[in-house]
Amino acid sequence: MGSSIIGAEAMARLYHDRSVAYPTDVYEAAGAPTIEDFCRLCVEEADAEGVRAEVLFAQAMHETAWLQFGNQVSVEQCNFGGLGAVNSGGAGETFYDVREGLRAQVQHLKAYASTEELVNECVDMRFDFVERGCAPTVQDLGGRWAWPGDGYGDAIMSVIEGLYEIEYGKTPPA
């Protein structure tokens, strides 16, 4: 939780640095024709709920293999957090567009990190299943958001460190 310290431009640059194809063919009709638009939506949705945008972006990149997907969730579902895609094989939730998918993920992050009320109408169908405030840090998500979660927080923090380096020219202090 808190104010974002990374901007959409750094997110887009890190994505471009990965040299992966952005799914324009799907996301153009879903409200984010470019990675720059996707990143702007990350910042807008995260800021609305007081969640750090860099956490949202980093988790989305980790969960979707940099928007390449390939596991239980498909690109067309606009489900960037793997919401509802459980180890038993569920395909996960499907959202109307990129904004709604990011909003649901932000709301789920907020449920884990905080007991504060939502600002926007709840679109996260799994919001009420979370023990509110049980994971106030990224590291706490391992074993909760992802099971068993070994290395889950480290994987997300690695992306955040890359963002920090782009935004500030150095890695974040320990």
N, C-alpha and C positions, 0 to 999 in steps of 0.2 A: 504494500500500500504506500501511497505517497505520490508526490509530484514526479513526473517523468524527467529524467536527466539526459535523455537521448531523443533526438528529433527524427522525423520521418525521413529526412535526407540521408542520414547515416544508415538507417535501416535499409533503404533502397540500394545504397552503395554496397553494403555488405552482401545483399542478395545478388547484385550484379557481379560482385567479386567471386561468387560461387560458380559462375558460368553455367547456371541451370536455366532451362526454358520456363518462362512465366506462362501459365495456362490462359493466355488471352482469349482463345477461342471459347472458353467457358465463362471466364470472369468478366468479359466485356458486357455480356447480357446480365451479369449479376452485380453490376455497379462498381466494378474496379477493373477497367480495361488495361491498366498498367500496374507494375509493382509500386510505382510512386503513389498511385491512387490507393492501393491496398495498404501501404504504410501510413498514409494520411488517415485512413479509416481506423487503423490500429491506434493512432494517437488520439483521435477524437473519441472513440469508444472507451479507451482506457481512462482518459482524463475525465470523462463524464462521471465515472464511478470511483475516481480516486485511486485507481490501480496504475502502477507504473507501466507505461507503454512498452518499455524495453523487455519487461517480463512477458507481456502478452505476445509480442513479436517473437522473442526467443523460444517460447514454448510452442508457438504455432509452427515455427521452422523445424523444431525438433520433432514434434508430433507428426508432421506431414512430409518429412524428408525434403524440406525446402520446397514445398508445394508440389512435389512429385507424387505424393501419396504412395499407393502400392500395397497397403495392408488391407485392413477391414473396411476402411473409409475411402470413398472415391472423391475425386476432385469436384464432381457435380453436387456433392452434399453440402458444400460450404461449411464443413465441420472441421475447424482448424485445431481443436483441442481434443479430438477423439471422444467427444462426449457420447456416452452410451455404448461405445465400442469396447466391450469388456472381454477379458481373456477367454470367456466361454464361446466367443465367436460372434457376438452381436455386431451388426453392421453400423450401429451408431445412429445418432440423430441426423436429420436433414433439415437445413435451414433455407429460407426463401432466397437470400442473397448473401453477399460477402459481409455487409454491415451486420445483418442479423446473426450470422455465424460468429463474427468477432464479438458482438454484444453478448451472446450466450457464453462464450468462453470467458470474457471479462467478468460476467456475473458469477460464473463458477469459481474463478480465482478469488473474487471478493468474498464469496461464501466461505472458502477455506481460510482466507487471511484475516477476516474481520467479522464483527457482529453488527456493523453499521447497516442501516436500511439501504435498499437499492434506490437509485435516483430514477432510472428508466424502468418502464414496465418490464416485468420478468419474462424473458423468452427462453431461459434455461430450464428445460423440463426436469432437470435433475437437481435444481437448486435446493429443494427441501430435503434432499437425501444427505446433504453435507452437515457434519457437525461444525457449526459456525465457529470460526476463529481457531480451528485446530491446527492450522498450518500458516503461521504468520511470516515464514521465510520460504524462499525458493527451495532450500534444502529440505524443509519439512514436507514438501509435496511427495517425495519418494515414499512409496508404501501407502500413500493415500490416493493421489491422483492416478498414479501408475503403480501397478502391483506386479512383481514384488518391489519394484522401484529402485533397485540397486543402480547407483550412478545417475539416476534421473535428474536430481538437482544439479549435479556437476555438469551434465550435458547442457542444461539450460544456461547455467552460469558461463559456460564456455562461449556460447553465442553472445551473451551480454558483454563479456570481456572483449569480444571482437567489435561490438558496437561502441564500447567505451573507447577503444583504441582509435577507431575512425573519428569519433566525435571530439576526443580530447588529445589524441596523439600519444597516448600512453595507456598502460593497463591500469585498472582501478587499484587503489590501495587495498591491502588485505584486510 
